[in-house]
Amino acid sequence: MFFQPKENVLFELFSNGVKSKKYELNVIDVPALLNFEMTLDYPSHTLMKDEIIKNTGRAVIPEGTKVTWLLKTKAASKVNLYSNDTLQFRADATDSFSASKNLYKNFSYSINLSNNKLKDYESLAFNIDVVKDEYPELKLKSETDSLDQQTLYFYGQASDDYGLRKLQLVYYPIDNEKQKQTEEIPLNGSNLDDFISVFPDSQNLIEGISYNLYFQLFDNDAINKEEDTFKEDLKNRLQENEEQLKKDEQLLKELEELQELSFNDKKKLNEFLKRQKQQEEMMKNFNKRLKDNLEDFQKENKEEDTFKEDLKNRLQENEEQLKKDEQLLKELEELQEKINKEQLTEKLEQLAKQNKNKKRSLEQLLELTKRYYVGKKLEKLQEELESQAREQEKLSNETRENNTKEKQEELNKKFQDFQQEMEELKKENQELKKPLDINESQRDENKVEEMQQNAAEELQNSEQSNNPSEKQQNENKAKQNQKRAAEKMKQMAQ
């Protein structure tokens, strides 16, 4: 009997003076987890300071947080993270592993350690709860001036879980929405702000004209939220259109079989036309919201935008089609009263045809919307890369005291975040029917990552060296790598 042997054991068996050959009991090293950290890189719009959690894989995080797992192991050659999909850890050094993932929903997972003898020997199960980023909230109260009855006073409170970006008063002549104007209302940038607004006040108004007005509030995560909202709305409109097409076919079939319309038939037709009008109204509202959103982006960017123009043209076509639909629905209502079955059937066939065209138009609009937001995110990433290039170049020109390994590692981490976001954008782009030409090269990213890592190592060697000549040599190598990394990032951002 052997009691917990820690190394291989040679042994023989004896019985009645007979001795066996030598046997060897092989002791297999068991993979074990010695130390475990999670780095939580919170989205920038949350304004939360990144943190490190030790010895647990459980956490509550805001949506979009980048989680990096850092493991110290013993006798492990491979580490896997199992969830809906498998994420393999990268071996950073002997017995050190790391992996990263951006999380947008609750995440249940297990971390499994293996070596060449034992697969998934140690399995640790965890879950991370993801808190969704709520939409900004606006509470508003209005009062009329007791003297002139024309002036409105608005008392409001704007709030968001992670901070407010912009608040606007939007106004336009009641019969001409194209003359819409906006007035910025100052905010303090926190997640809760009170404000007062007066209308009319200093706005550019035309005397004798009545105006409509409303307030619109933006939080710090505008692009992603607007994208999710519009894509979801478009999918809903497509689904409603599919259902409407089925109802069109059913109603036409029933009408063709009838000689005349009974009371119940007229009632059914009336309900059908009501539903169609409601759908048209929802589509008009959606068009308006998306157009307003595009105008806001254009004001912020101050540049011509090909994606925006394509989307704008499609929205204009939709508006023209909706006007035709509206006219056709009026004709149908008139025919319904006259009970002209032949003409009614003809107009319903025309409406069904237009609904089929609308389906194709909605599908194209959904594709253009996806393309538009992929383009916007690409612009944002290019700007971020340019900013990182400037930071990297600035650091390369700093003195010995300021050009440190820690500061370089901060820039390295920023670039790794950029790589992760770029990878996600590439996936979104590939889902498009006609993907955009994103020239980002994995080879270029790897070069920047390598140069930045070399710079950090050379700065560390310089800090640890007691030889002035060697110290200077390492500093020069670090600066060279930093400048090359900055230059490569500038090329990638073009």
N, C-alpha and C positions, 0 to 999 in steps of 0.2 A: 504494500500500500504506500502510495506517495502522498505527502501532505503539502499541497500548494507549492510545487516546485517553481522556482523563478528562472531557471535556466535548463537547458537540455540535460537529460539524465540517461547514462548508459547503464544497463542492467542485464543480469542473467537469471535464469530460473534453475533451481536445484530440486531433485526429487529422487529418493532412493539411490543416492550416489551418482545419479545421472545429471549432467549439467548441459543446459541449452546453449545455443549460440548467443552472441551478444545482441541485445536489442537497444534501440535508442528512443526515448520518449522526447518528442519535440515540443517545446513550449512556444506557443504562438503569442507574439505581442498583440495585445488588444488595443484597438484605437480608442482613445479617450479624449474628452474635451477638458482642457486645463483652465482656459480663460475665455471669456465671451463678452464682447462689447457691441453695442449698436450705436452708430452715429446717425443722428436725426438732422437732416439738412432741410429746414422748413422753407416753403415757398417765400420768395421775397416780399410778396404783397401782404403776408401775415405780420411782418415786422417782428417776428419772434427770433430770439437768439438761438442758434443751433446748439444742440446739446448731445452729450454722450451718456448712454444708459449701460450700466455694467451688470453682467451675470444674470440677465433675463432677456427673453425674446418677446416679452409682452410690452405693449405701449398703447397710448391713445394719442393719435396724431391728426393734424389737419390734412385735408385732401391735398394731394400733390406733393407731399413730403417725400424726399429721397432718403431711403433707409440704406445704410451700409453696414453689413455684418462683418465683424473682425473677430477671427477665431484663433486661439492658440491651442494646438493639439499635441497629442503624443501618439506616435506609431500610426498616424493616419496618412494615407497617400492620396485620398480623395474625399471631398465633402460635397454633398448635394443638398439643395433645398427643394423639398417636394411640396407643391401646392397644386393649382389647376394645371400648371406647367412646371417643368423641372428647370431649376436654375443651378448651374454648376459653379462652385466657388473657384476662384483663381488662386493658385499657389504663389504667394508673394515671397516667401522664404521658407526655410526648413521649418515644418510644423506650423506655418502661418498661412491662413487662408482668408480671402475677402470676397464679397459679392455685394452688388448694389441693385436697387429697384425703386422706381417711383410708384407710390401707392395712391390709388384713387377710390378704393372701396375696401371694406373689411377684408382682412387677409389672414386666413388660417394656414399654417404651414408646419413642416417638420424639418429639422436639420439632421442629416444622417452621415455618420462617419464610416469610412471603409479603408481597408488596406488590401494587399494582394492575397491575403488568406481569408479575410472576413469581410463580407459585403453588408453594408447598412447595419453594422453590429450595434452601434449606439444610435438611438433615435430619440430626439427631443422634440416635443410638440408644443407649439405656441400659437397665439393669435394676436393680431394688431387691429385695434378698432380705429376706423377712419371717420373723422368728423367732417361732414359735408360743409362746403363753404356756402353759407346762406346768402340770399340776395339782399341788397341794401333795403332798408325800410324808411319810408317817409311818412311822418304824421303831420297833418296840415289842418289849420283852423283859419277861417277867413271872417273878416268883419267889414262892414261898410261904414264909410265916414258919415257921421250923423248929420253933417252940415250940407255936403253937396251930393250925397247918395251915388256919386260916380266913382269915388276912389275906394279901392279895395286894399285892405291891410291883411297880409298873410303872416301867421305865426306858425313856424314849423320846427320840427325836430328830425334831423337826419341821423341814421345810425347804420352801422355795418359791423360784422364780427371782427373784421381785420382792417378797418380804416376806410375812409372816404376819399375819392379822387376828385370829383367834380359835381357841382350842382348848378343847374341852369333853369332860368325862367324862359320859356319859349312862347312867343306870341305872333299872331298873324291876322290880317283882315278876315273877317268871318266868311267872306265869299271868295277869298283868294289865298289858299294855303301855300302857294308857291312863293309868296312874299314873306315867308317865315323868317323871324329874327330871334336871336338868343341874347340873353343877358347873364353873364357869370355872377353867381352869388358866392362871395368868399367863404371858404371853409378853413378850419384850423388843422385839418389833416388827421385828426384823431378818429376814433370809431363812434363818437357821439358829438353832435353839434346842434346848437339852437340857432335859428336865424329869423330875421324879419324882412319882408319884402313888400313894397308898395307898388300898386298899379292903378292908374298910370302915374309915372313919376318922371324919370329922366329918359324914358324910352323914346325912340324915334317913331312917333305916331302921326297919322294923318287925321286932321280934324274932321269930325262928322262921320267917321267910319267906326263901325262896331268891330271888336276884336275877340278872338278866342285865345285862351292861354292855358298852359299847363307847366308843371315842373318835371324835370327829369334828373335822376340821381345816378351817379356812376361810382362803383367801388374800385378797388385796386386790381381786380381780376376781370376787367371788362371784356377783353378779347375772347378768353376761353368760355365765359358764361354766355356771351351773346352768340357765340358759335353753337354751343350746346342747345340754346333756346331755339334758334332759327332752324337748326337741323331737325330738332324734335318736332317743331311746328310743321315743317315741310313734310316729314314722314306722316304726321297726323292728317295733313291735307290730302296726301296721296292715298292714304287708307280710306278716308271719307269719300274721295273721288271713285275709288274702286267699288265701294258700297253703293254709291249713287248710280254707277254704270249698271250694276246688277238690277237695281230698282227700275232704271230706264227700260231695260230689256223685258222685265216682268210686266211692267205697265203697258208697254207697247203690245206685247203678246196678248194681254187681256183685252185691250181696246180693239184689236183687230178681230177678235172673236165675237164682239158685241155688235148688235144692230143699232142700238141706241143706249144712251147713258142713263142708268137708274140713279136714284138719290144717293145710294151708297157708292156708286161709281164716281159720281161728282164729288162726294166727300173725300174719297180716296185720292182723286186727282188734285183736289184742293190741298190736302195734306202733303202730297208730293211736291207741289209748287212752293209751298211754304218752306219745306226742307231745302229745296233748291235755292231759294232766296237767302235762307240763313247761311248756307254754304258760300254763296257769292259774297255775302257781307263779311264773313270771316276771312275770305281770301283777300278782299279789299283792305281790311285792317292789317292783315299780314304784310301785304305789299307796302303799305304805308310805313309800317314799323321798320321794315328792312331798308327802305329808301332813306328814312330818317337816320338810321344807323350808318349807312354809307356816307351820308353827308357829314355826319359828325367825325368819322374817320378822315374824310377828305380835309376838313378844317384843321385837324390836328397834324396831318402829314404835309399839307401844302404842296403836294406833288401830284403829277399825273399818274394815274393808276390804271393799267390795262385791265386787270381783273375787275376792278370796280366798274369800269365802263362796260365791259361785257355783261356784268350782272345787272347794271342799270338798264341796258338795252332790253334784256330779257324781262325785267320788271315792267318796262314801258309797254312791251308787247302784251304782257299779262293784263295790264290796265286796259288796253284797247280791247282785248278779248272779253274782259269782264263787262265792258260797256255794251258789247254786242250781246252777251248773255242776258244782260239786264233788259235790253230792248226786246229780246226774244221772249223773256218771261212775261213782259207786259202784254205782248201779243197773245201769248198762251192764256193769260187771265181773261182777256177780252173774248177769245174764242170759247173759253169755258162757259162764259155767260151766254153766248149765242148758241151753245150746244151744237157746233158744226163739227161733227165727228171726223169727216174726211180731212178738213183743214187742220183740226186738232192733232190728228195722227201724224200728218206731215210735219207740223211744227215740233212735235215731240221727237220725231226721228232726227230732225235738225238739231235739237237740243242734245240728244244722245251722241250725235256725231261730234258736236262741240265739246262735250264732256270727255270724249276719247282724245281729242286734240289737247284738251286741258291736262290730261294725264301725262302725255308726252312732254308738254311744256313744264309741268311740275317736276318731272324727272330731270329735265335739263337744268331747271332752276336749282334743284338740290345739288347737282354736280357742280354747277358754277359757284354755289355758296361754299361747298367744300374746297374748291380751288381757290376761292377768294381768301379764305381763312388760312389755308396752307401757305399762300403767298404772304399774308400778313405775319404769320409766325416766322417765316423764313427771313423777312425783313428785320424782325425783332432780333433773331439770332445773329444775323450779320452785324447789326449794331452792337450787340453784346460782344461779339468777337473783336470788332474794332476797338471797343473799350478795353478789353483784356489785352490787346496788342499794345495799346498806349501804356497801360499799367506795367506790362512786362518790360517795355522799353525804358520807362521811367526808373524801374527798379535796377536795371542794368547800369544806369548812370549814377546810382547812389553811392555814397561813401561806404567804407568797410563796415562801419557801425550800423548803418541802416540796411545794407544789402545782406540780409541774414537768411539762413536756411528756413526759418519759420515763415518769413514773408514769402519766400519762393514757394513753399508748400501750400500756402493759402492760394496763390495763383494757380498752382497745379490742380488744386481741388476745384477751383472755378472752371478750369478748362475741362475737367472730367464731367462736371455738371453740364457744360455746353455739349459735350459729346453725347451724353445721355438724352438731352432734349433733341439734339439733331437726329439721333437714332429713332426716336419716337416720331419725329416729323417725317422722316423717310418712310416709315411704315404707313402713316396717314397718306402720304403722297402716292405710294404704290397702290393704295385702295382706290385712287381716282381712275376713271376710265381712260383718261389721257394724262398720265403723270407729268408734272412739271419737270423741267430740266434742272435738277439740283446738282451742281457741279462738285459738291463736296466729296473729296476723295478720302477713303479710309487710310490710304497710305500717308497722305498729308497729316491727318489727325495723329497717326502713330508717330510720325516724325516730331511733331510738336511735343507730344507726350514724352517721347524719349529725350528730347533736348531739355525739357523742363526738369525731368527726373535727374538727368546728368548734372544740371545746374545745382539742384538741391544737394546732391551727393558731394559735389566739388566744394560747395559752401560749407558743408559739414566737415569735410576733410581740412579745409582751411581753418575752421574754428578750432579743430582738435590738434592742429600741427603746432609745434614749438619752433620749427625751423622757419625763419623769416622768408628765405628764398622759396621754400616749398609752399608756404602760406600764400605768397604772392602769385606763384604759378597756378595754384588751385583757384584763386580769385579770378585771374585772367581767363582761365578755362570756363569758369562759371559765367562770367560776363559775356564771353563769346557765345556760349550756348543760349543765354538769355536774349541776346540781340538776334540770333538766328531764329529763335522761337517767335519773337515779336514780328520779324519780317515775314515768316511763313504764315502767321495768323493774318497779317495784313493782306497777303496774296489770297488767302482762303476767303476773306470777307468781301473781296471784289466781285 
